[in-house]
Amino acid sequence: MAALPIALLVLLIIFGTVIAAALPIVLAIVAVLIALAVLYGIALHTSTSTFVTSIATVMGLGLSIDYSLFMVRRYRDELLAGRSVRERWLGR
């Protein structure tokens, strides 16, 4: 619960807009919910540690933020290289 507001604040500083900062958080929440649903199915058939839910939560949050930062960095590098947004999507 403490990680999400801190992550949102850091992302707001990095991205500069609320929508761009909220997107990785929404992605993280979806990823964590899916991971916990899969873990629930696994836990029905085998015993699991109590740390599994914490690890799934941290991994979902970390990977979604990391991937969004990676994509923004690539996008900004392409713009700095002189390619327009239209060229980027058309592959020219």
Secondary structure as GFF3:
##gff-version 3
##sequence-region A 1 92
A	DSSP	alpha_helix	3	15	.	.	.	ID=ss1
A	DSSP	alpha_helix	18	43	.	.	.	ID=ss2
A	DSSP	alpha_helix	51	80	.	.	.	ID=ss3
A	DSSP	alpha_helix	85	90	.	.	.	ID=ss4
###
